[in-house]
């Protein structure tokens, strides 16, 4: 009985492993350096927190991406040009950011 239980667990683990790896997939999994990934995630998280604190995210849908060199890309929509400009300003003032590229468009609710 112990042998079949252990075998069953081994089979289940073998089958679930690849499924868990795919389900837990992350668009940043291709990063070659874990240290870089953590740094990039930290910058992105800081910017998103600042945007939320300023209620910028409630004024549109702004997405933040950071590359391995500390370059931030902002994309999505804002309800006003002022909100779009504020998002860029917040990103530029965040520690670790080297440059900011924005493709935020203004889209007013109708």
Backbone atoms as SQL, in Angstrom:
CREATE TABLE atoms (id INTEGER PRIMARY KEY, chain TEXT, resi INTEGER, resn TEXT, atom TEXT, x REAL, y REAL, z REAL);
INSERT INTO atoms VALUES
  (1, 'A', 1, 'UNK', 'N', 0.820, -1.196, 0.000),
  (2, 'A', 1, 'UNK', 'CA', 0.000, 0.000, 0.000),
  (3, 'A', 1, 'UNK', 'C', 0.857, 1.249, 0.000),
  (4, 'A', 2, 'UNK', 'N', 1.921, 1.263, 0.811),
  (5, 'A', 2, 'UNK', 'CA', 2.785, 2.433, 0.859),
  (6, 'A', 2, 'UNK', 'C', 3.433, 2.677, -0.492),
  (7, 'A', 3, 'UNK', 'N', 3.815, 1.606, -1.154),
  (8, 'A', 3, 'UNK', 'CA', 4.475, 1.758, -2.450),
  (9, 'A', 3, 'UNK', 'C', 3.512, 2.341, -3.486),
  (10, 'A', 4, 'UNK', 'N', 2.269, 1.891, -3.502),
  (11, 'A', 4, 'UNK', 'CA', 1.326, 2.399, -4.494),
  (12, 'A', 4, 'UNK', 'C', 0.936, 3.848, -4.190),
  (13, 'A', 5, 'UNK', 'N', 0.865, 4.208, -2.896),
  (14, 'A', 5, 'UNK', 'CA', 0.565, 5.588, -2.522),
  (15, 'A', 5, 'UNK', 'C', 1.680, 6.517, -2.989),
  (16, 'A', 6, 'UNK', 'N', 2.933, 6.103, -2.766),
  (17, 'A', 6, 'UNK', 'CA', 4.078, 6.903, -3.193),
  (18, 'A', 6, 'UNK', 'C', 4.115, 7.015, -4.709),
  (19, 'A', 7, 'UNK', 'N', 3.807, 5.943, -5.389),
  (20, 'A', 7, 'UNK', 'CA', 3.776, 5.955, -6.851),
  (21, 'A', 7, 'UNK', 'C', 2.675, 6.889, -7.352),
  (22, 'A', 8, 'UNK', 'N', 1.514, 6.853, -6.699),
  (23, 'A', 8, 'UNK', 'CA', 0.411, 7.730, -7.077),
  (24, 'A', 8, 'UNK', 'C', 0.801, 9.190, -6.908),
  (25, 'A', 9, 'UNK', 'N', 1.438, 9.513, -5.788),
  (26, 'A', 9, 'UNK', 'CA', 1.891, 10.889, -5.564),
  (27, 'A', 9, 'UNK', 'C', 2.905, 11.322, -6.614),
  (28, 'A', 10, 'UNK', 'N', 3.809, 10.416, -6.968),
  (29, 'A', 10, 'UNK', 'CA', 4.809, 10.729, -7.989),
  (30, 'A', 10, 'UNK', 'C', 4.139, 11.011, -9.328),
  (31, 'A', 11, 'UNK', 'N', 3.172, 10.202, -9.701),
  (32, 'A', 11, 'UNK', 'CA', 2.467, 10.390, -10.972),
  (33, 'A', 11, 'UNK', 'C', 1.694, 11.709, -10.958),
  (34, 'A', 12, 'UNK', 'N', 0.998, 11.991, -9.858),
  (35, 'A', 12, 'UNK', 'CA', 0.232, 13.239, -9.750),
  (36, 'A', 12, 'UNK', 'C', 1.170, 14.439, -9.839),
  (37, 'A', 13, 'UNK', 'N', 2.289, 14.377, -9.124),
  (38, 'A', 13, 'UNK', 'CA', 3.262, 15.473, -9.163),
  (39, 'A', 13, 'UNK', 'C', 3.821, 15.676, -10.553),
  (40, 'A', 14, 'UNK', 'N', 4.080, 14.592, -11.257),
  (41, 'A', 14, 'UNK', 'CA', 4.611, 14.676, -12.614),
  (42, 'A', 14, 'UNK', 'C', 3.591, 15.315, -13.562),
  (43, 'A', 15, 'UNK', 'N', 2.311, 15.005, -13.362),
  (44, 'A', 15, 'UNK', 'CA', 1.274, 15.557, -14.226),
  (45, 'A', 15, 'UNK', 'C', 0.937, 17.000, -13.888),
  (46, 'A', 16, 'UNK', 'N', 0.941, 17.334, -12.618),
  (47, 'A', 16, 'UNK', 'CA', 0.552, 18.685, -12.191),
  (48, 'A', 16, 'UNK', 'C', 1.682, 19.686, -12.395),
  (49, 'A', 17, 'UNK', 'N', 2.912, 19.274, -12.306),
  (50, 'A', 17, 'UNK', 'CA', 4.056, 20.185, -12.449),
  (51, 'A', 17, 'UNK', 'C', 4.001, 21.046, -13.693),
  (52, 'A', 18, 'UNK', 'N', 3.893, 20.447, -14.875),
  (53, 'A', 18, 'UNK', 'CA', 3.828, 21.267, -16.097),
  (54, 'A', 18, 'UNK', 'C', 2.587, 22.163, -16.157),
  (55, 'A', 19, 'UNK', 'N', 1.470, 21.682, -15.633),
  (56, 'A', 19, 'UNK', 'CA', 0.255, 22.491, -15.627),
  (57, 'A', 19, 'UNK', 'C', 0.451, 23.715, -14.741),
  (58, 'A', 20, 'UNK', 'N', 1.035, 23.521, -13.567),
  (59, 'A', 20, 'UNK', 'CA', 1.284, 24.634, -12.652),
  (60, 'A', 20, 'UNK', 'C', 2.257, 25.625, -13.268),
  (61, 'A', 21, 'UNK', 'N', 3.244, 25.115, -13.982),
  (62, 'A', 21, 'UNK', 'CA', 4.224, 26.011, -14.605),
  (63, 'A', 21, 'UNK', 'C', 3.571, 26.883, -15.668),
  (64, 'A', 22, 'UNK', 'N', 2.668, 26.301, -16.459),
  (65, 'A', 22, 'UNK', 'CA', 1.980, 27.062, -17.498),
  (66, 'A', 22, 'UNK', 'C', 0.971, 28.019, -16.872),
  (67, 'A', 23, 'UNK', 'N', 0.213, 27.543, -15.895),
  (68, 'A', 23, 'UNK', 'CA', -0.810, 28.378, -15.265),
  (69, 'A', 23, 'UNK', 'C', -0.193, 29.548, -14.526),
  (70, 'A', 24, 'UNK', 'N', 0.974, 29.352, -13.954),
  (71, 'A', 24, 'UNK', 'CA', 1.639, 30.421, -13.213),
  (72, 'A', 24, 'UNK', 'C', 2.537, 31.243, -14.106),
  (73, 'A', 25, 'UNK', 'N', 2.380, 31.095, -15.407),
  (74, 'A', 25, 'UNK', 'CA', 3.236, 31.795, -16.355),
  (75, 'A', 25, 'UNK', 'C', 3.213, 33.298, -16.156),
  (76, 'A', 26, 'UNK', 'N', 4.337, 33.907, -16.450),
  (77, 'A', 26, 'UNK', 'CA', 4.485, 35.345, -16.264),
  (78, 'A', 26, 'UNK', 'C', 5.149, 35.875, -17.520),
  (79, 'A', 27, 'UNK', 'N', 4.692, 37.003, -17.982),
  (80, 'A', 27, 'UNK', 'CA', 5.267, 37.565, -19.193),
  (81, 'A', 27, 'UNK', 'C', 6.732, 37.929, -18.991),
  (82, 'A', 28, 'UNK', 'N', 7.183, 38.001, -17.743),
  (83, 'A', 28, 'UNK', 'CA', 8.567, 38.352, -17.453),
  (84, 'A', 28, 'UNK', 'C', 9.444, 37.134, -17.202),
  (85, 'A', 29, 'UNK', 'N', 8.932, 35.931, -17.455),
  (86, 'A', 29, 'UNK', 'CA', 9.705, 34.727, -17.167),
  (87, 'A', 29, 'UNK', 'C', 10.934, 34.592, -18.057),
  (88, 'A', 30, 'UNK', 'N', 11.001, 35.341, -19.134),
  (89, 'A', 30, 'UNK', 'CA', 12.138, 35.248, -20.022),
  (90, 'A', 30, 'UNK', 'C', 13.327, 36.056, -19.522),
  (91, 'A', 31, 'UNK', 'N', 13.177, 36.719, -18.399),
  (92, 'A', 31, 'UNK', 'CA', 14.273, 37.508, -17.844),
  (93, 'A', 31, 'UNK', 'C', 15.411, 36.580, -17.465),
  (94, 'A', 32, 'UNK', 'N', 16.606, 36.884, -17.892),
  (95, 'A', 32, 'UNK', 'CA', 17.743, 36.019, -17.631),
  (96, 'A', 32, 'UNK', 'C', 18.319, 36.213, -16.242),
  (97, 'A', 33, 'UNK', 'N', 18.102, 37.350, -15.628),
  (98, 'A', 33, 'UNK', 'CA', 18.651, 37.623, -14.316),
  (99, 'A', 33, 'UNK', 'C', 17.532, 37.856, -13.304),
  (100, 'A', 34, 'UNK', 'N', 17.390, 36.964, -12.318),
  (101, 'A', 34, 'UNK', 'CA', 16.353, 37.160, -11.306),
  (102, 'A', 34, 'UNK', 'C', 16.497, 38.495, -10.567),
  (103, 'A', 35, 'UNK', 'N', 17.721, 38.941, -10.344),
  (104, 'A', 35, 'UNK', 'CA', 17.948, 40.210, -9.653),
  (105, 'A', 35, 'UNK', 'C', 17.343, 41.364, -10.463),
  (106, 'A', 36, 'UNK', 'N', 17.501, 41.315, -11.770),
  (107, 'A', 36, 'UNK', 'CA', 16.948, 42.337, -12.649),
  (108, 'A', 36, 'UNK', 'C', 15.433, 42.299, -12.604),
  (109, 'A', 37, 'UNK', 'N', 14.871, 41.093, -12.614),
  (110, 'A', 37, 'UNK', 'CA', 13.421, 40.955, -12.578),
  (111, 'A', 37, 'UNK', 'C', 12.853, 41.595, -11.317),
  (112, 'A', 38, 'UNK', 'N', 13.485, 41.345, -10.166),
  (113, 'A', 38, 'UNK', 'CA', 13.018, 41.914, -8.905),
  (114, 'A', 38, 'UNK', 'C', 13.103, 43.431, -8.955),
  (115, 'A', 39, 'UNK', 'N', 14.211, 43.964, -9.486),
  (116, 'A', 39, 'UNK', 'CA', 14.388, 45.415, -9.596),
  (117, 'A', 39, 'UNK', 'C', 13.299, 46.018, -10.477),
  (118, 'A', 40, 'UNK', 'N', 13.041, 45.400, -11.627),
  (119, 'A', 40, 'UNK', 'CA', 12.032, 45.900, -12.557),
  (120, 'A', 40, 'UNK', 'C', 10.647, 45.852, -11.927),
  (121, 'A', 41, 'UNK', 'N', 10.353, 44.758, -11.247),
  (122, 'A', 41, 'UNK', 'CA', 9.053, 44.621, -10.597),
  (123, 'A', 41, 'UNK', 'C', 8.890, 45.655, -9.502),
  (124, 'A', 42, 'UNK', 'N', 9.961, 45.931, -8.778),
  (125, 'A', 42, 'UNK', 'CA', 9.898, 46.919, -7.698),
  (126, 'A', 42, 'UNK', 'C', 9.605, 48.310, -8.261),
  (127, 'A', 43, 'UNK', 'N', 10.241, 48.672, -9.348),
  (128, 'A', 43, 'UNK', 'CA', 10.004, 49.978, -9.976),
  (129, 'A', 43, 'UNK', 'C', 8.552, 50.066, -10.448),
  (130, 'A', 44, 'UNK', 'N', 8.088, 49.038, -11.139),
  (131, 'A', 44, 'UNK', 'CA', 6.713, 49.011, -11.637),
  (132, 'A', 44, 'UNK', 'C', 5.723, 49.119, -10.485),
  (133, 'A', 45, 'UNK', 'N', 5.970, 48.386, -9.412),
  (134, 'A', 45, 'UNK', 'CA', 5.087, 48.407, -8.252),
  (135, 'A', 45, 'UNK', 'C', 5.060, 49.782, -7.593),
  (136, 'A', 46, 'UNK', 'N', 6.226, 50.414, -7.469),
  (137, 'A', 46, 'UNK', 'CA', 6.284, 51.763, -6.882),
  (138, 'A', 46, 'UNK', 'C', 5.451, 52.752, -7.694),
  (139, 'A', 47, 'UNK', 'N', 5.596, 52.687, -9.011),
  (140, 'A', 47, 'UNK', 'CA', 4.858, 53.610, -9.878),
  (141, 'A', 47, 'UNK', 'C', 3.362, 53.359, -9.774),
  (142, 'A', 48, 'UNK', 'N', 2.955, 52.094, -9.813),
  (143, 'A', 48, 'UNK', 'CA', 1.531, 51.779, -9.721),
  (144, 'A', 48, 'UNK', 'C', 0.954, 52.251, -8.388),
  (145, 'A', 49, 'UNK', 'N', 1.715, 52.099, -7.302),
  (146, 'A', 49, 'UNK', 'CA', 1.245, 52.550, -5.988),
  (147, 'A', 49, 'UNK', 'C', 1.080, 54.067, -5.960),
  (148, 'A', 50, 'UNK', 'N', 2.035, 54.781, -6.558),
  (149, 'A', 50, 'UNK', 'CA', 1.947, 56.245, -6.600),
  (150, 'A', 50, 'UNK', 'C', 0.771, 56.701, -7.459),
  (151, 'A', 51, 'UNK', 'N', 0.540, 56.021, -8.573),
  (152, 'A', 51, 'UNK', 'CA', -0.601, 56.360, -9.428),
  (153, 'A', 51, 'UNK', 'C', -1.909, 56.140, -8.675),
  (154, 'A', 52, 'UNK', 'N', -1.983, 55.044, -7.931),
  (155, 'A', 52, 'UNK', 'CA', -3.196, 54.755, -7.159),
  (156, 'A', 52, 'UNK', 'C', -3.402, 55.801, -6.068),
  (157, 'A', 53, 'UNK', 'N', -2.319, 56.196, -5.409),
  (158, 'A', 53, 'UNK', 'CA', -2.417, 57.196, -4.337),
  (159, 'A', 53, 'UNK', 'C', -2.897, 58.540, -4.867),
  (160, 'A', 54, 'UNK', 'N', -2.537, 58.850, -6.088),
  (161, 'A', 54, 'UNK', 'CA', -2.957, 60.113, -6.719),
  (162, 'A', 54, 'UNK', 'C', -4.305, 59.967, -7.419),
  (163, 'A', 55, 'UNK', 'N', -4.878, 58.782, -7.349),
  (164, 'A', 55, 'UNK', 'CA', -6.161, 58.470, -7.997),
  (165, 'A', 55, 'UNK', 'C', -6.078, 58.625, -9.519),
  (166, 'A', 56, 'UNK', 'N', -4.871, 58.497, -10.048),
  (167, 'A', 56, 'UNK', 'CA', -4.692, 58.576, -11.507),
  (168, 'A', 56, 'UNK', 'C', -5.340, 57.365, -12.171),
  (169, 'A', 57, 'UNK', 'N', -5.226, 56.211, -11.538),
  (170, 'A', 57, 'UNK', 'CA', -5.781, 55.005, -12.156),
  (171, 'A', 57, 'UNK', 'C', -7.294, 55.066, -12.245),
  (172, 'A', 58, 'UNK', 'N', -7.935, 55.854, -11.381),
  (173, 'A', 58, 'UNK', 'CA', -9.388, 55.992, -11.485),
  (174, 'A', 58, 'UNK', 'C', -9.773, 56.936, -12.614),
  (175, 'A', 59, 'UNK', 'N', -8.815, 57.643, -13.135),
  (176, 'A', 59, 'UNK', 'CA', -9.080, 58.572, -14.235),
  (177, 'A', 59, 'UNK', 'C', -8.797, 57.955, -15.597),
  (178, 'A', 60, 'UNK', 'N', -8.548, 56.665, -15.614),
  (179, 'A', 60, 'UNK', 'CA', -8.283, 55.972, -16.869),
  (180, 'A', 60, 'UNK', 'C', -7.643, 54.637, -16.596),
  (181, 'A', 61, 'UNK', 'N', -7.179, 54.004, -17.637),
  (182, 'A', 61, 'UNK', 'CA', -6.517, 52.708, -17.510),
  (183, 'A', 61, 'UNK', 'C', -5.090, 52.860, -18.005),
  (184, 'A', 62, 'UNK', 'N', -4.193, 53.064, -17.069),
  (185, 'A', 62, 'UNK', 'CA', -2.789, 53.256, -17.404),
  (186, 'A', 62, 'UNK', 'C', -2.006, 52.023, -16.980),
  (187, 'A', 63, 'UNK', 'N', -1.270, 51.473, -17.921),
  (188, 'A', 63, 'UNK', 'CA', -0.463, 50.284, -17.669),
  (189, 'A', 63, 'UNK', 'C', 1.001, 50.695, -17.606),
  (190, 'A', 64, 'UNK', 'N', 1.749, 50.012, -16.739),
  (191, 'A', 64, 'UNK', 'CA', 3.151, 50.338, -16.503),
  (192, 'A', 64, 'UNK', 'C', 4.002, 49.113, -16.786),
  (193, 'A', 65, 'UNK', 'N', 5.048, 49.276, -17.574),
  (194, 'A', 65, 'UNK', 'CA', 6.031, 48.225, -17.826),
  (195, 'A', 65, 'UNK', 'C', 7.415, 48.825, -17.628),
  (196, 'A', 66, 'UNK', 'N', 8.323, 48.043, -17.064),
  (197, 'A', 66, 'UNK', 'CA', 9.695, 48.505, -16.836),
  (198, 'A', 66, 'UNK', 'C', 10.650, 47.471, -17.404),
  (199, 'A', 67, 'UNK', 'N', 11.663, 47.927, -18.145),
  (200, 'A', 67, 'UNK', 'CA', 12.634, 46.977, -18.682),
  (201, 'A', 67, 'UNK', 'C', 13.826, 46.844, -17.736),
  (202, 'A', 68, 'UNK', 'N', 14.780, 46.016, -18.118),
  (203, 'A', 68, 'UNK', 'CA', 15.943, 45.715, -17.283),
  (204, 'A', 68, 'UNK', 'C', 16.845, 46.919, -17.060),
  (205, 'A', 69, 'UNK', 'N', 16.705, 47.942, -17.882),
  (206, 'A', 69, 'UNK', 'CA', 17.553, 49.134, -17.763),
  (207, 'A', 69, 'UNK', 'C', 16.885, 50.267, -16.995),
  (208, 'A', 70, 'UNK', 'N', 15.724, 50.018, -16.420),
  (209, 'A', 70, 'UNK', 'CA', 15.022, 51.054, -15.678),
  (210, 'A', 70, 'UNK', 'C', 14.224, 51.999, -16.553),
  (211, 'A', 71, 'UNK', 'N', 13.977, 51.598, -17.790),
  (212, 'A', 71, 'UNK', 'CA', 13.168, 52.412, -18.702),
  (213, 'A', 71, 'UNK', 'C', 11.710, 51.988, -18.532),
  (214, 'A', 72, 'UNK', 'N', 10.843, 52.963, -18.320),
  (215, 'A', 72, 'UNK', 'CA', 9.432, 52.710, -18.056),
  (216, 'A', 72, 'UNK', 'C', 8.606, 53.074, -19.281),
  (217, 'A', 73, 'UNK', 'N', 7.649, 52.204, -19.602),
  (218, 'A', 73, 'UNK', 'CA', 6.696, 52.457, -20.666),
  (219, 'A', 73, 'UNK', 'C', 5.325, 52.574, -20.033),
  (220, 'A', 74, 'UNK', 'N', 4.647, 53.676, -20.314),
  (221, 'A', 74, 'UNK', 'CA', 3.277, 53.887, -19.870),
  (222, 'A', 74, 'UNK', 'C', 2.380, 53.814, -21.097),
  (223, 'A', 75, 'UNK', 'N', 1.327, 53.047, -21.014),
  (224, 'A', 75, 'UNK', 'CA', 0.385, 52.972, -22.128),
  (225, 'A', 75, 'UNK', 'C', -1.015, 52.768, -21.583),
  (226, 'A', 76, 'UNK', 'N', -1.977, 53.050, -22.408),
  (227, 'A', 76, 'UNK', 'CA', -3.367, 52.942, -22.014),
  (228, 'A', 76, 'UNK', 'C', -4.083, 54.253, -22.258),
  (229, 'A', 77, 'UNK', 'N', -5.097, 54.507, -21.422),
  (230, 'A', 77, 'UNK', 'CA', -5.891, 55.713, -21.607),
  (231, 'A', 77, 'UNK', 'C', -6.026, 56.492, -20.300),
  (232, 'A', 78, 'UNK', 'N', -6.165, 57.788, -20.443),
  (233, 'A', 78, 'UNK', 'CA', -6.462, 58.679, -19.331),
  (234, 'A', 78, 'UNK', 'C', -7.660, 59.520, -19.741),
  (235, 'A', 79, 'UNK', 'N', -8.397, 60.013, -18.758),
  (236, 'A', 79, 'UNK', 'CA', -9.589, 60.806, -19.069),
  (237, 'A', 79, 'UNK', 'C', -9.257, 62.250, -19.416),
  (238, 'A', 80, 'UNK', 'N', -8.064, 62.717, -18.982),
  (239, 'A', 80, 'UNK', 'CA', -7.652, 64.090, -19.289),
  (240, 'A', 80, 'UNK', 'C', -6.159, 64.109, -19.620),
  (241, 'A', 81, 'UNK', 'N', -5.743, 65.142, -20.317),
  (242, 'A', 81, 'UNK', 'CA', -4.323, 65.298, -20.611),
  (243, 'A', 81, 'UNK', 'C', -3.545, 65.544, -19.316),
  (244, 'A', 82, 'UNK', 'N', -4.197, 66.252, -18.387),
  (245, 'A', 82, 'UNK', 'CA', -3.560, 66.519, -17.093),
  (246, 'A', 82, 'UNK', 'C', -3.234, 65.217, -16.363),
  (247, 'A', 83, 'UNK', 'N', -4.142, 64.250, -16.391),
  (248, 'A', 83, 'UNK', 'CA', -3.911, 62.954, -15.755),
  (249, 'A', 83, 'UNK', 'C', -2.780, 62.201, -16.454),
  (250, 'A', 84, 'UNK', 'N', -2.741, 62.257, -17.775),
  (251, 'A', 84, 'UNK', 'CA', -1.669, 61.601, -18.537),
  (252, 'A', 84, 'UNK', 'C', -0.320, 62.216, -18.193),
  (253, 'A', 85, 'UNK', 'N', -0.285, 63.547, -18.126),
  (254, 'A', 85, 'UNK', 'CA', 0.961, 64.239, -17.785),
  (255, 'A', 85, 'UNK', 'C', 1.409, 63.915, -16.366),
  (256, 'A', 86, 'UNK', 'N', 0.451, 63.815, -15.449),
  (257, 'A', 86, 'UNK', 'CA', 0.766, 63.503, -14.053),
  (258, 'A', 86, 'UNK', 'C', 1.347, 62.099, -13.947),
  (259, 'A', 87, 'UNK', 'N', 0.824, 61.158, -14.711),
  (260, 'A', 87, 'UNK', 'CA', 1.339, 59.791, -14.705),
  (261, 'A', 87, 'UNK', 'C', 2.798, 59.759, -15.154),
  (262, 'A', 88, 'UNK', 'N', 3.112, 60.519, -16.192),
  (263, 'A', 88, 'UNK', 'CA', 4.493, 60.600, -16.684),
  (264, 'A', 88, 'UNK', 'C', 5.388, 61.237, -15.622),
  (265, 'A', 89, 'UNK', 'N', 4.915, 62.295, -14.998),
  (266, 'A', 89, 'UNK', 'CA', 5.678, 62.982, -13.950),
  (267, 'A', 89, 'UNK', 'C', 5.969, 62.038, -12.775),
  (268, 'A', 90, 'UNK', 'N', 4.958, 61.301, -12.351),
  (269, 'A', 90, 'UNK', 'CA', 5.129, 60.346, -11.250),
  (270, 'A', 90, 'UNK', 'C', 6.170, 59.298, -11.610),
  (271, 'A', 91, 'UNK', 'N', 6.097, 58.771, -12.829),
  (272, 'A', 91, 'UNK', 'CA', 7.061, 57.756, -13.253),
  (273, 'A', 91, 'UNK', 'C', 8.477, 58.326, -13.272),
  (274, 'A', 92, 'UNK', 'N', 8.631, 59.523, -13.804),
  (275, 'A', 92, 'UNK', 'CA', 9.964, 60.140, -13.888),
  (276, 'A', 92, 'UNK', 'C', 10.578, 60.382, -12.512),
  (277, 'A', 93, 'UNK', 'N', 9.744, 60.674, -11.531),
  (278, 'A', 93, 'UNK', 'CA', 10.236, 60.983, -10.188),
  (279, 'A', 93, 'UNK', 'C', 10.473, 59.745, -9.326),
  (280, 'A', 94, 'UNK', 'N', 10.178, 58.577, -9.853),
  (281, 'A', 94, 'UNK', 'CA', 10.331, 57.343, -9.091),
  (282, 'A', 94, 'UNK', 'C', 11.786, 56.886, -9.103),
  (283, 'A', 95, 'UNK', 'N', 12.259, 56.508, -7.929),
  (284, 'A', 95, 'UNK', 'CA', 13.644, 56.056, -7.772),
  (285, 'A', 95, 'UNK', 'C', 13.912, 54.842, -8.659),
  (286, 'A', 96, 'UNK', 'N', 15.037, 54.870, -9.345),
  (287, 'A', 96, 'UNK', 'CA', 15.441, 53.763, -10.200),
  (288, 'A', 96, 'UNK', 'C', 15.051, 53.917, -11.656),
  (289, 'A', 97, 'UNK', 'N', 14.191, 54.883, -11.952),
  (290, 'A', 97, 'UNK', 'CA', 13.730, 55.089, -13.333),
  (291, 'A', 97, 'UNK', 'C', 14.775, 55.899, -14.092),
  (292, 'A', 98, 'UNK', 'N', 15.201, 55.375, -15.228),
  (293, 'A', 98, 'UNK', 'CA', 16.190, 56.056, -16.072),
  (294, 'A', 98, 'UNK', 'C', 15.547, 56.897, -17.158),
  (295, 'A', 99, 'UNK', 'N', 14.401, 56.432, -17.668),
  (296, 'A', 99, 'UNK', 'CA', 13.713, 57.148, -18.745),
  (297, 'A', 99, 'UNK', 'C', 12.254, 56.704, -18.752),
  (298, 'A', 100, 'UNK', 'N', 11.392, 57.531, -19.317),
  (299, 'A', 100, 'UNK', 'CA', 9.968, 57.214, -19.400),
  (300, 'A', 100, 'UNK', 'C', 9.487, 57.445, -20.827),
  (301, 'A', 101, 'UNK', 'N', 8.780, 56.461, -21.362),
  (302, 'A', 101, 'UNK', 'CA', 8.145, 56.568, -22.672),
  (303, 'A', 101, 'UNK', 'C', 6.645, 56.426, -22.452),
  (304, 'A', 102, 'UNK', 'N', 5.874, 57.340, -23.005),
  (305, 'A', 102, 'UNK', 'CA', 4.430, 57.294, -22.810),
  (306, 'A', 102, 'UNK', 'C', 3.697, 57.234, -24.136),
  (307, 'A', 103, 'UNK', 'N', 2.751, 56.325, -24.183),
  (308, 'A', 103, 'UNK', 'CA', 1.819, 56.289, -25.324),
  (309, 'A', 103, 'UNK', 'C', 0.390, 56.347, -24.777),
  (310, 'A', 104, 'UNK', 'N', 0.225, 57.077, -23.682),
  (311, 'A', 104, 'UNK', 'CA', -1.096, 57.253, -23.079),
  (312, 'A', 104, 'UNK', 'C', -1.934, 58.148, -23.988),
  (313, 'A', 105, 'UNK', 'N', -3.132, 57.721, -24.269),
  (314, 'A', 105, 'UNK', 'CA', -4.045, 58.529, -25.065),
  (315, 'A', 105, 'UNK', 'C', -5.163, 59.063, -24.170),
  (316, 'A', 106, 'UNK', 'N', -5.684, 60.214, -24.523),
  (317, 'A', 106, 'UNK', 'CA', -6.774, 60.804, -23.765),
  (318, 'A', 106, 'UNK', 'C', -8.086, 60.318, -24.359),
  (319, 'A', 107, 'UNK', 'N', -8.905, 59.751, -23.492),
  (320, 'A', 107, 'UNK', 'CA', -10.187, 59.211, -23.935),
  (321, 'A', 107, 'UNK', 'C', -11.237, 59.623, -22.906),
  (322, 'A', 108, 'UNK', 'N', -11.983, 60.627, -23.230),
  (323, 'A', 108, 'UNK', 'CA', -13.002, 61.137, -22.321),
  (324, 'A', 108, 'UNK', 'C', -14.247, 60.256, -22.368),
  (325, 'A', 109, 'UNK', 'N', -14.873, 60.099, -21.202),
  (326, 'A', 109, 'UNK', 'CA', -16.154, 59.370, -21.161),
  (327, 'A', 109, 'UNK', 'C', -17.225, 60.200, -21.843),
  (328, 'A', 110, 'UNK', 'N', -18.100, 59.527, -22.517),
  (329, 'A', 110, 'UNK', 'CA', -19.162, 60.259, -23.207),
  (330, 'A', 110, 'UNK', 'C', -20.495, 60.006, -22.575);
